[in-house]
Amino acid sequence: MRLNNAISLFNQASAIKNSLLLTKNFDDYFKVLNKTKVLDIQEDSYRIDFKSLEELNSLLNTILAITRRHYRSFKNNEIISRSELIANFDNESFIKTTKEMSFWRKKDFSVKPLYAYSYEMIDDLNTYENRLVISALKRLELIAKNYDYYYAHQVLILENNLRKNDFSYASFLYHDNRALNANLLSKENTQTKEIDEYILKLKDKIKKIQNTPFYLTLKDAPLVKEKITLTNIFKENRLYNQVYRFYYQTHQYLNQTLGDEALLNYSYFLIIKTLIKAGYRIDQEDAKFAFLNEKAIVLTSAIRFLGKEFNLELSYLNKEKAFLIKVINAWRKQDQSLNLIYLRYHFLEEEINLTPLDSDKYNNIYLYRFDQLAIYQNHQWVKAKFSFQQSEQEMIEVILKSLTKIISGKAEIYQAICPYCGSRYLVSENKNYLCLSCHKHYALIKKDQIWIKDNL
């Protein structure tokens, strides 16, 4: 996620939460949700992105200047040395030496110290301020990577446009299929090229900083992760002050917990908004008012949405940080599917461990990160294809519609042959089918209509 998108997400989630906190009852709550305007967080803005990258470049210049003229701490380190090598004593070292009898030796008619206490000045780079500079550099590197990821995926590539081993008339490989061959690769996009060149410039500057003695000395020092302390150096030194302000202002946007909370608030709002737009009505007999705490929206019970073909039950699993969506055929209640949508704020590229989860009981498991979407298939995450031109609401809309996908097909054929893979190894129960070859589910509902329950 780009930094300006993260800021938009936090602002939008906060506005939604504050609006809902003012509602007094169930009706008001959903009226506010329905009336609140959706702002597209992933909205393309070349001008804003370029300005953000220019600010990152300015900060890298500041850090580069700090590597050349940086703050150091000096401290006395007590040592024991041969007395003839010590030019002078300070009072404390002299008194301490006189009390150490093992240092003294008798020579001729006098007693002289063979060894003595002294001190040396140590130049120490490992200060709190310098560690924060290194922490800021690593944060800058992560932010630059997120911009790089986004704009790299703006470029069309063959892998996203071609179906492997497709030699049908609808294939991109069929030379007379000009309409499909027209948009295989990007042709003109000067803005993406300019952004890409600027990101490469930032990467080169980061590498230059990482090769400085300043960075090499501090690269293994512990990073500053907790609340930032405003020291005198940050107040008085212009260069250090710029780094401090950047780190302070961006601290919450790279915080996994705060990001997950903002994503929960915003995604919950989008799901309900999308379902209402799609014509679902809320079953007020069943629903309980959703409780709001100070940080995030929490569902105290499942909210039931009624539609023409399907009913949906929406609930939130706090431990998993995922929405559970149960889809029920409105006419045949036994026809159901279970679906999970994991929400993850992805600045910290975290993988989701599904080991404790009984993944086999779910028809679909999604990992949703705004500009990343993955589907759990064959016990691994598989990146899903989508368009970066889609808004967040359009993305949620596609996911929700995929859960209720109905395709026309002859019931007499597909009660014996899997519509997914063509296998005849099926297990059926009351017109619900499981294919033992591809492990996908489907149901024969109305006349010659098939409910595709799993992702294709």
QUIJORA-V789576 format. One record per helix or strand. SS is the DSSP state (H for helix, E for strand). FROM is the first residue (numbers start at 1). TO is the last residue. If there is no record, write none. Layout:
ss = <SS | SS>
from = <FROM | FROM>
to = <TO | TO>
//
This chain:
ss = <H | H | H | E | H | H | H | E | E | E | H | H | H | H | H | H | H | H | H | E | E | E | E | E | E | E | H | H | E | E | E | H | E | H | E | E | E | E>
from = <3 | 26 | 46 | 73 | 83 | 91 | 101 | 104 | 110 | 115 | 128 | 158 | 178 | 190 | 213 | 232 | 238 | 252 | 256 | 281 | 291 | 297 | 303 | 310 | 322 | 336 | 346 | 359 | 364 | 373 | 380 | 392 | 405 | 411 | 426 | 432 | 441 | 449>
to = <21 | 35 | 68 | 82 | 85 | 98 | 103 | 107 | 113 | 124 | 152 | 161 | 181 | 210 | 218 | 236 | 250 | 254 | 277 | 282 | 292 | 298 | 306 | 317 | 329 | 343 | 348 | 361 | 368 | 377 | 383 | 402 | 408 | 414 | 429 | 435 | 444 | 452>
//
